[in-house]
């Protein structure tokens, strides 16, 4: 705590912070330390935590996480409102990692820049979306990225080109090597602001009609298996509406696991294990979680 206090102000530090308040699942026990640094504080903060041997985890908008019921030991560094600036320059956007994708997409639309439409409904931050190469409706972050500014685990700030980011399905070099996304430059194309707005509105209608957006979840629970759709496999396995406690396979879209209210992380994890086992038994397909499991269960 003393090491952290030498870098951050008191208002930037929370102790025993419930992670249920910082994940879209609304699930998760307390984090020992919950830290909200500015960009210029990150490097000295990492050095202080490393010196004190405090384990750390990086958190964006918490939209694809299941945090264990016993919480997270060590420090959670939240990349959020203190790092959310967005700047438009001709056909490019430079945005900090804490900026929400929906804000970036809306800024692009207002500037008459196309390319972010398919990503506009993903409820994540830019940094988290880059880390997992988030995508929807045929578009991914890799389609619009020009370069990424990254703080390495050694405290060095480096810039990586699109090619150097090693993007693939729900994967980037950040997942393998660690580090913190600080900002990114997006390369977009000129378009008509009205047409872009209409495309975003159409995608919003489609999401609302097909996905349980009104319920707490972490989005798609499983990655898409090659040659299949996870939701269809789960539906065909007879698991629509399947429950473990207050965790449920969504009745609206079987690819989602929802929190009916008060679900525990243990219930969600057990439900997902049951789903994987049933699909494996019936179709001989291995479902890989898209939700990240973190903390102590």
C-alpha positions in Angstrom: 0.0 0.0 0.0 2.9 2.4 0.8 4.4 1.8 -2.6 1.2 2.6 -4.3 0.5 5.7 -2.2 3.9 7.1 -3.4 2.6 7.2 -7.0 -1.1 7.7 -6.8 -3.4 10.1 -5.0 -5.7 8.8 -2.3 -8.8 9.2 -4.5 -7.2 6.9 -7.1 -6.9 4.0 -4.6 -9.7 1.8 -3.3 -9.3 -1.1 -0.8 -11.4 -4.3 -1.0 -13.4 -3.0 -3.9 -16.2 -5.3 -5.0 -15.5 -6.4 -8.6 -19.2 -7.0 -9.1 -19.4 -3.3 -9.6 -16.9 -3.4 -12.4 -18.0 -6.3 -14.6 -21.0 -6.6 -17.0 -21.8 -10.0 -15.3 -22.3 -8.1 -12.0 -20.4 -10.9 -10.3 -17.1 -11.0 -8.4 -15.6 -10.7 -4.9 -13.3 -7.9 -3.7 -10.0 -6.8 -5.2 -7.4 -6.1 -2.5 -6.4 -2.9 -4.3 -8.4 -1.2 -7.1 -6.3 1.5 -8.8 -7.2 4.1 -11.3 -4.0 5.8 -12.6 -3.5 8.4 -15.3 -1.4 7.5 -18.3 1.7 9.3 -16.9 1.4 7.4 -13.7 1.4 3.9 -15.2 5.1 3.3 -15.6 6.1 4.3 -12.0 3.1 2.4 -10.7 4.2 -0.8 -12.4 7.7 -0.3 -11.0 6.4 0.2 -7.5 4.1 -2.9 -7.6 6.9 -5.0 -9.1 9.3 -3.8 -6.3 6.7 -4.6 -3.7 6.0 -8.0 -5.4 2.3 -7.2 -5.7 0.5 -9.2 -8.4 -1.6 -7.2 -10.7 -4.3 -7.5 -13.3 -5.4 -5.0 -16.0 -9.1 -4.2 -16.2 -10.9 -2.3 -19.0 -14.7 -2.2 -19.0 -15.0 -5.7 -17.5 -17.3 -6.9 -20.3 -15.8 -10.3 -20.9 -14.7 -11.3 -17.4 -16.0 -13.7 -14.8 -14.3 -12.8 -11.5 -14.2 -15.4 -8.8 -16.4 -15.1 -5.7 -13.4 -14.7 -3.4 -12.1 -11.8 -5.5 -8.7 -10.8 -6.7 -5.5 -10.9 -4.6 -3.1 -8.0 -5.3 -3.9 -5.0 -7.4 -6.4 -4.3 -10.2 -5.3 -1.5 -12.5 -8.4 0.0 -14.1 -7.9 1.7 -17.5 -11.0 3.8 -17.6 -12.1 7.4 -17.4 -8.6 8.7 -16.6 -7.5 7.4 -20.0 -10.4 8.0 -22.4 -9.4 10.8 -24.7 -10.4 10.6 -28.4 -9.0 12.8 -31.2 -10.0 12.8 -34.9 -7.5 13.8 -37.5 -8.5 13.6 -41.2 -9.3 9.9 -41.8 -7.7 8.6 -38.6 -8.7 8.5 -34.9 -6.3 8.4 -32.1 -7.9 7.1 -28.9 -6.7 6.2 -25.4 -7.2 2.7 -24.2 -10.0 3.5 -21.7 -12.3 5.0 -24.3 -15.4 2.9 -24.8 -15.9 1.5 -28.3 -19.3 3.0 -28.6 -17.8 6.5 -28.0 -15.1 5.9 -30.6 -17.6 4.7 -33.1 -19.9 7.7 -32.5 -17.0 10.1 -32.9 -16.1 8.4 -36.2 -19.7 8.7 -37.4 -19.9 12.4 -36.6 -16.7 13.0 -38.5 -18.1 11.0 -41.5 -15.6 8.2 -41.0 -16.6 4.6 -41.7 -15.2 1.3 -40.4 -16.3 1.2 -36.8 -20.0 0.4 -37.5 -19.8 -3.3 -36.8 -17.9 -2.7 -33.6 -20.1 0.1 -32.2 -22.3 -2.2 -30.1 -19.5 -4.1 -28.3 -19.7 -3.0 -24.7 -15.9 -2.8 -24.1 -13.1 -0.4 -23.9 -10.6 0.1 -26.8 -7.7 -1.5 -24.8 -9.7 -4.6 -24.0 -11.0 -4.9 -27.5 -7.5 -4.7 -28.9 -6.2 -7.3 -26.4 -8.7 -9.9 -27.6 -9.2 -8.6 -31.2 -12.9 -8.1 -30.4 -15.3 -8.4 -33.3 -18.9 -8.6 -34.4 -21.0 -8.8 -37.5 -18.0 -9.6 -39.7 -15.7 -6.9 -38.4 -12.8 -7.0 -36.0 -10.4 -4.5 -34.4 -7.7 -5.8 -36.7 -9.7 -4.4 -39.7 -9.3 -0.8 -38.5 -6.1 -0.6 -36.5 -3.0 1.2 -37.9 -0.8 1.0 -34.8 -0.9 0.4 -31.0 1.0 2.2 -28.2 1.9 -0.4 -25.5 3.5 -0.2 -22.1 5.5 -3.4 -21.8 5.8 -5.3 -18.5 9.4 -3.9 -18.3 8.0 -0.4 -18.3 9.0 0.5 -21.8 6.6 2.3 -24.1 6.6 0.8 -27.6 4.6 1.3 -30.8 3.5 -1.7 -32.8 2.2 -1.8 -36.3 -0.8 -3.8 -37.3 1.4 -6.6 -38.6 3.4 -6.7 -35.4 0.3 -7.1 -33.2 -0.1 -10.8 -34.4 -3.9 -10.6 -34.6 -6.0 -13.7 -35.1 -9.4 -14.8 -33.9 -9.9 -13.3 -30.4 -6.1 -13.1 -30.1 -3.3 -10.6 -30.1 0.3 -10.4 -29.0 -0.9 -8.7 -25.8 -2.6 -11.9 -24.7 0.7 -13.8 -25.1 3.2 -11.2 -23.9 1.3 -9.1 -21.4 1.7 -5.3 -21.1 -0.9 -2.5 -21.1 -2.5 -0.9 -24.2 -2.1 2.8 -23.8 -3.7 4.1 -27.0 -4.2 3.2 -30.7 -4.5 4.9 -34.1 -7.4 3.7 -36.2 -7.4 4.0 -40.0 -10.9 4.6 -41.3 -12.4 5.6 -44.6 -14.5 8.6 -45.7 -18.2 8.1 -45.8 -21.5 9.8 -45.4 -22.4 10.5 -41.7 -26.1 9.9 -42.2 -25.5 6.5 -43.9 -23.0 5.5 -41.2 -25.6 6.5 -38.5 -28.2 4.4 -40.3 -25.9 1.4 -40.4 -25.2 1.7 -36.7 -28.9 2.0 -35.9 -29.7 -1.1 -37.9 -27.0 -3.1 -36.1 -28.4 -1.9 -32.8 -31.9 -3.1 -33.7 -30.5 -6.5 -34.8 -28.5 -6.9 -31.5 -31.5 -5.9 -29.4 -33.8 -8.3 -31.2 -31.4 -11.3 -31.0 -29.3 -10.8 -27.9 -30.3 -10.6 -24.2 -28.8 -7.1 -23.8 -31.3 -6.3 -21.0 -29.6 -8.9 -18.7 -26.2 -9.1 -17.0 -23.8 -11.2 -19.0 -20.3 -11.2 -20.5 -21.5 -11.4 -24.1 -20.7 -14.5 -26.1 -19.8 -17.2 -23.5 -17.9 -19.4 -26.0 -15.7 -18.8 -29.0 -17.0 -19.8 -32.4 -15.8 -23.4 -33.1 -14.4 -23.8 -36.6 -17.3 -24.8 -38.9 -20.0 -24.3 -36.2 -21.8 -21.7 -34.2 -21.6 -22.1 -30.5 -25.2 -20.9 -29.8 -26.6 -23.4 -32.4 -24.7 -26.3 -30.8 -25.9 -25.4 -27.4 -29.5 -25.0 -28.6 -29.4 -28.3 -30.4 -28.0 -30.0 -27.3 -31.3 -29.0 -25.6 -29.8 -26.5 -23.3 -31.8 -23.4 -24.0 -32.8 -22.0 -20.6 -30.6 -24.5 -18.7 -29.9 -23.2 -15.2 -27.4 -23.7 -12.4 -28.7 -21.6 -9.5 -29.2 -18.0 -10.8 -27.0 -18.6 -13.9 -28.8 -19.5 -17.1 -28.2 -20.2 -20.7 -30.2 -17.4 -22.3 -33.5 -18.3 -23.7 -33.1 -15.5 -26.2 -29.7 -16.5 -27.5 -28.1 -19.8 -26.4 -24.6 -18.4 -27.0 -25.0 -16.1 -23.9 -24.9 -17.0 -20.3 -26.9 -14.6 -18.1 -27.1 -13.6 -14.5 -30.7 -13.8 -13.4 -29.9 -11.9 -10.3 -27.5 -12.8 -7.6 -25.7 -15.6 -9.5 -22.3 -16.6 -8.1 -19.2 -17.1 -10.2 -19.2 -20.7 -9.1 -22.7 -21.2 -10.6 -21.6 -19.6 -13.9 -18.5 -21.7 -14.1 -20.4 -24.9 -13.3 -23.0 -24.0 -15.9 -20.4 -23.5 -18.6 -18.7 -26.7 -17.7 -22.0 -28.5 -18.0 -22.6 -26.9 -21.4 -19.2 -27.9 -22.7 -19.6 -31.5 -21.5 -23.1 -31.9 -23.1 -22.0 -30.4 -26.4 -18.8 -32.5 -26.4 -20.9 -35.6 -25.7 -23.5 -34.9 -28.3 -21.5 -33.4 -31.2 -17.9 -34.2 -30.4 -17.0 -30.5 -30.5 -14.9 -28.7 -27.9 -16.3 -25.4 -26.9 -13.6 -22.9 -25.7 -14.7 -20.1 -23.3 -14.6 -16.6 -24.7 -15.2 -15.4 -21.1 -12.0 -14.9 -19.2 -11.9 -16.5 -15.7 -9.9 -14.4 -13.2 -9.4 -14.2 -9.5 -10.1 -16.8 -6.8 -13.1 -19.2 -7.1 
